[in-house]
């Protein structure tokens, strides 16, 4: 009897670990996506500032090479930061289905667990 409880305890611990890892992965990807959006907004602003500077300098005939290089440098810095992020769509997080009875990993299309034979919830196949 204690063997069944040990199996249930192990299955529960595995489910908790998998859930925690998945939640952490989703939170990190969400944070990364928010950072990328912020950097993209900064990049667009810096590009608009450079464009306004070029337009004004051409219109007035007054050019400040150092100021133009500051705008270009800022744009380059932001682009480098953006290149450091490879953000995946958070809807594409892979979740490994787990048997609700024994905690073993099961195939997505499984109807029964290969380890214990328990019926696997049909919700795995509804996406």
Backbone as CSV, one residue per row, in Angstrom:
resi,resn,N_x,N_y,N_z,CA_x,CA_y,CA_z,C_x,C_y,C_z
1,UNK,0.827,-1.197,0.000,0.000,0.000,0.000,0.865,1.253,0.000
2,UNK,1.967,1.214,0.767,2.830,2.394,0.805,3.506,2.631,-0.535
3,UNK,3.673,1.566,-1.340,4.265,1.712,-2.666,3.377,2.573,-3.561
4,UNK,2.072,2.412,-3.448,1.136,3.215,-4.239,1.241,4.673,-3.820
5,UNK,1.302,4.899,-2.503,1.427,6.274,-2.016,2.745,6.909,-2.447
6,UNK,3.803,6.100,-2.451,5.100,6.618,-2.921,5.021,6.996,-4.399
7,UNK,4.353,6.138,-5.196,4.193,6.435,-6.623,3.376,7.702,-6.827
8,UNK,2.306,7.854,-6.036,1.466,9.051,-6.142,2.266,10.282,-5.731
9,UNK,3.054,10.150,-4.674,3.882,11.263,-4.197,4.895,11.660,-5.271
10,UNK,5.548,10.676,-5.888,6.513,10.954,-6.955,5.832,11.611,-8.155
11,UNK,4.658,11.089,-8.497,3.921,11.660,-9.632,3.537,13.103,-9.341
12,UNK,3.075,13.360,-8.140,2.713,14.728,-7.752,3.908,15.662,-7.802
13,UNK,5.041,15.187,-7.283,6.257,16.007,-7.294,6.699,16.301,-8.721
14,UNK,6.583,15.315,-9.592,6.977,15.513,-10.989,6.058,16.518,-11.668
15,UNK,4.767,16.422,-11.387,3.804,17.368,-11.967,4.093,18.782,-11.481
16,UNK,4.375,18.927,-10.190,4.687,20.241,-9.628,5.956,20.801,-10.262
17,UNK,6.992,19.970,-10.397,8.247,20.417,-11.011,8.031,20.857,-12.462
18,UNK,7.292,20.064,-13.216,7.028,20.390,-14.615,6.225,21.674,-14.726
19,UNK,5.227,21.822,-13.864,4.399,23.039,-13.878,5.229,24.256,-13.533
20,UNK,6.081,24.138,-12.516,6.929,25.263,-12.111,7.892,25.636,-13.233
21,UNK,8.491,24.645,-13.885,9.423,24.924,-14.983,8.697,25.609,-16.133
22,UNK,7.517,25.110,-16.473,6.743,25.710,-17.563,6.365,27.147,-17.240
23,UNK,5.914,27.379,-16.006,5.537,28.741,-15.606,6.741,29.673,-15.653
24,UNK,7.895,29.191,-15.213,9.117,29.995,-15.251,9.506,30.323,-16.692
25,UNK,9.412,29.323,-17.570,9.734,29.542,-18.988,8.799,30.569,-19.616
26,UNK,7.515,30.473,-19.318,6.543,31.412,-19.879,6.812,32.816,-19.357
27,UNK,7.105,32.934,-18.049,7.381,34.252,-17.467,8.629,34.869,-18.087
28,UNK,9.679,34.074,-18.287,10.911,34.595,-18.885,10.668,35.051,-20.319
29,UNK,9.937,34.247,-21.073,9.656,34.621,-22.459,8.792,35.877,-22.525
30,UNK,7.860,36.006,-21.583,7.039,37.219,-21.529,7.868,38.444,-21.203
31,UNK,8.793,38.286,-20.254,9.673,39.403,-19.886,10.572,39.785,-21.056
32,UNK,11.125,38.783,-21.728,11.973,39.042,-22.890,11.185,39.755,-23.991
33,UNK,9.952,39.331,-24.213,9.126,39.954,-25.249,8.852,41.413,-24.887
34,UNK,8.576,41.679,-23.611,8.341,43.062,-23.167,9.594,43.910,-23.371
35,UNK,10.753,43.350,-23.088,12.011,44.064,-23.291,12.230,44.368,-24.764
36,UNK,11.952,43.395,-25.615,12.109,43.590,-27.061,11.173,44.691,-27.558
37,UNK,9.943,44.687,-27.091,8.996,45.729,-27.505,9.498,47.100,-27.071
38,UNK,10.015,47.180,-25.856,10.556,48.446,-25.355,11.742,48.906,-26.206
39,UNK,12.649,47.984,-26.517,13.806,48.328,-27.347,13.380,48.734,-28.760
40,UNK,12.378,48.059,-29.302,11.893,48.426,-30.634,11.307,49.836,-30.623
41,UNK,10.613,50.184,-29.548,10.082,51.544,-29.424,11.213,52.572,-29.323
42,UNK,12.256,52.237,-28.537,13.420,53.133,-28.436,14.097,53.300,-29.789
43,UNK,14.215,52.201,-30.527,14.841,52.241,-31.853,14.039,53.137,-32.801
44,UNK,12.738,52.972,-32.801,11.896,53.799,-33.675,12.042,55.280,-33.312
45,UNK,12.096,55.572,-32.019,12.252,56.962,-31.573,13.600,57.524,-32.023
46,UNK,14.666,56.739,-31.846,16.002,57.194,-32.249,16.073,57.406,-33.760
47,UNK,15.423,56.532,-34.511,15.409,56.689,-35.968,14.628,57.939,-36.383
48,UNK,13.529,58.197,-35.701,12.767,59.428,-35.993,13.596,60.667,-35.663
49,UNK,14.333,60.615,-34.538,15.172,61.758,-34.164,16.259,61.999,-35.206
50,UNK,16.877,60.920,-35.680,17.893,61.057,-36.713,17.276,61.626,-37.996
51,UNK,16.123,61.124,-38.369,15.452,61.628,-39.558,15.102,63.106,-39.434
52,UNK,14.624,63.506,-38.262,14.288,64.916,-38.044,15.543,65.772,-38.092
53,UNK,16.639,65.250,-37.521,17.906,65.997,-37.548,18.377,66.185,-38.992
54,UNK,18.362,65.097,-39.777,18.823,65.180,-41.174,17.943,66.156,-41.954
55,UNK,16.643,66.064,-41.761,15.731,66.969,-42.460,16.031,68.428,-42.093
56,UNK,16.163,68.696,-40.786,16.417,70.059,-40.330,17.772,70.570,-40.825
57,UNK,18.786,69.712,-40.768,20.113,70.153,-41.214,20.132,70.434,-42.711
58,UNK,19.414,69.665,-43.493,19.352,69.911,-44.940,18.560,71.185,-45.227
59,UNK,17.514,71.366,-44.466,16.657,72.529,-44.677,17.369,73.829,-44.292
60,UNK,18.113,73.786,-43.188,18.779,74.998,-42.699,20.187,75.147,-43.251
61,UNK,20.770,74.052,-43.735,22.139,74.109,-44.228,23.170,74.037,-43.104
62,UNK,22.719,73.812,-41.877,23.632,73.712,-40.727,23.724,72.248,-40.309
63,UNK,24.948,71.717,-40.354,25.150,70.319,-39.982,26.102,70.229,-38.802
64,UNK,25.785,69.346,-37.875,26.645,69.059,-36.734,26.969,67.564,-36.800
65,UNK,28.132,67.269,-37.349,28.537,65.877,-37.570,28.537,65.075,-36.265
66,UNK,28.994,65.644,-35.164,29.047,64.941,-33.886,27.649,64.549,-33.406
67,UNK,26.706,65.459,-33.544,25.338,65.159,-33.122,24.747,64.045,-33.984
68,UNK,24.993,64.094,-35.279,24.497,63.052,-36.165,25.098,61.701,-35.781
69,UNK,26.388,61.681,-35.463,27.044,60.429,-35.076,26.498,59.905,-33.744
70,UNK,26.064,60.797,-32.854,25.441,60.356,-31.599,24.137,59.614,-31.894
71,UNK,23.320,60.169,-32.794,22.071,59.496,-33.181,22.362,58.130,-33.799
72,UNK,23.335,58.094,-34.694,23.680,56.835,-35.359,24.229,55.831,-34.350
73,UNK,25.050,56.291,-33.422,25.587,55.416,-32.382,24.495,54.856,-31.491
74,UNK,23.523,55.690,-31.140,22.405,55.233,-30.304,21.603,54.166,-31.036
75,UNK,21.368,54.375,-32.318,20.633,53.385,-33.110,21.408,52.070,-33.153
76,UNK,22.703,52.148,-33.368,23.536,50.939,-33.412,23.516,50.205,-32.068
77,UNK,23.581,50.943,-30.959,23.539,50.321,-29.626,22.234,49.562,-29.403
78,UNK,21.137,50.185,-29.790,19.831,49.539,-29.615,19.733,48.291,-30.491
79,UNK,20.233,48.378,-31.722,20.189,47.217,-32.609,21.018,46.065,-32.046
80,UNK,22.147,46.371,-31.424,22.973,45.328,-30.800,22.202,44.671,-29.662
81,UNK,21.533,45.494,-28.845,20.739,44.937,-27.748,19.620,44.042,-28.281
82,UNK,18.962,44.480,-29.341,17.879,43.683,-29.923,18.381,42.356,-30.479
83,UNK,19.563,42.379,-31.058,20.128,41.145,-31.611,20.441,40.126,-30.521
84,UNK,20.561,40.596,-29.271,20.826,39.692,-28.155,19.612,38.899,-27.716
85,UNK,18.448,39.257,-28.225,17.219,38.564,-27.843,16.711,37.719,-28.984
86,UNK,16.408,36.503,-28.661,15.727,35.633,-29.617,14.452,35.207,-28.908
87,UNK,13.409,35.962,-29.144,12.162,35.735,-28.430,11.256,34.844,-29.249
88,UNK,10.806,33.779,-28.611,9.855,32.887,-29.257,8.450,33.302,-28.841
89,UNK,7.520,32.918,-29.645,6.127,33.179,-29.320,5.775,32.367,-28.078
90,UNK,5.264,33.017,-27.028,4.983,32.304,-25.788,3.861,31.283,-25.951
91,UNK,3.118,31.354,-27.032,2.081,30.344,-27.262,2.684,29.041,-27.762
92,UNK,3.980,29.034,-28.069,4.618,27.835,-28.583,5.426,27.105,-27.520
93,UNK,5.119,27.331,-26.260,5.822,26.644,-25.186,5.431,25.173,-25.236
94,UNK,6.425,24.306,-25.246,6.144,22.879,-25.299,5.854,22.368,-23.896
95,UNK,4.736,21.692,-23.770,4.345,21.103,-22.501,4.254,19.605,-22.716
96,UNK,5.007,18.861,-21.918,4.996,17.418,-22.027,3.827,16.870,-21.220
97,UNK,2.905,16.164,-21.876,1.784,15.593,-21.136,2.266,14.548,-20.127
98,UNK,1.609,14.529,-18.989,1.974,13.611,-17.910,0.728,12.850,-17.474
99,UNK,0.901,11.580,-17.205,-0.196,10.742,-16.727,-0.669,11.262,-15.377
100,UNK,-1.974,11.496,-15.236,-2.477,11.998,-13.965,-2.428,10.953,-12.852
101,UNK,-2.247,9.707,-13.231,-2.235,8.647,-12.238,-0.837,8.357,-11.695
102,UNK,0.146,8.169,-12.622,1.487,7.770,-12.162,2.555,8.832,-12.404
103,UNK,2.244,9.851,-13.187,3.206,10.925,-13.429,4.183,10.669,-14.559
104,UNK,4.015,9.555,-15.256,4.915,9.246,-16.374,4.575,10.143,-17.559
105,UNK,5.589,10.470,-18.360,5.344,11.230,-19.574,4.577,10.352,-20.550
106,UNK,3.592,10.957,-21.215,2.794,10.218,-22.198,2.823,10.961,-23.525
107,UNK,2.561,10.237,-24.589,2.500,10.856,-25.915,1.257,11.732,-25.993
108,UNK,1.330,12.779,-26.830,0.202,13.709,-26.949,-1.084,13.028,-27.372
109,UNK,-0.985,12.026,-28.240,-2.190,11.373,-28.754,-2.572,10.123,-27.967
110,UNK,-1.928,9.910,-26.810,-2.184,8.707,-26.023,-3.572,8.745,-25.403
111,UNK,-4.201,7.588,-25.377,-5.484,7.435,-24.704,-5.256,6.788,-23.343
112,UNK,-4.245,5.908,-23.287,-3.886,5.240,-22.043,-2.399,5.411,-21.778
113,UNK,-2.027,5.450,-20.514,-0.625,5.557,-20.110,0.089,4.253,-20.414
114,UNK,1.264,4.335,-21.011,2.040,3.137,-21.338,2.626,2.494,-20.087
115,UNK,2.807,3.257,-19.020,3.424,2.727,-17.805,2.413,2.034,-16.896
116,UNK,1.301,2.729,-16.590,0.365,2.164,-15.615,-0.969,1.745,-16.222
117,UNK,-1.228,2.161,-17.468,-2.466,1.766,-18.128,-3.662,2.642,-17.818
118,UNK,-3.463,3.672,-17.018,-4.576,4.551,-16.660,-5.047,5.339,-17.879
119,UNK,-6.325,5.648,-17.891,-6.869,6.467,-18.987,-6.319,7.884,-18.846
120,UNK,-5.815,8.414,-19.962,-5.257,9.758,-19.986,-6.379,10.702,-20.396
121,UNK,-6.452,11.862,-19.769,-7.510,12.828,-20.041,-7.580,13.153,-21.511
122,UNK,-8.779,13.270,-22.035,-8.948,13.587,-23.435,-8.622,15.043,-23.739
123,UNK,-8.381,15.866,-22.708,-8.055,17.274,-22.927,-6.702,17.431,-23.593
124,UNK,-5.850,16.413,-23.565,-4.550,16.506,-24.232,-4.732,16.645,-25.738
125,UNK,-5.807,16.090,-26.255,-5.991,16.031,-27.703,-6.925,17.115,-28.242
126,UNK,-7.373,18.032,-27.400,-8.385,18.989,-27.823,-7.844,20.238,-28.467
127,UNK,-6.554,20.477,-28.528,-5.997,21.692,-29.117,-6.024,21.522,-30.580
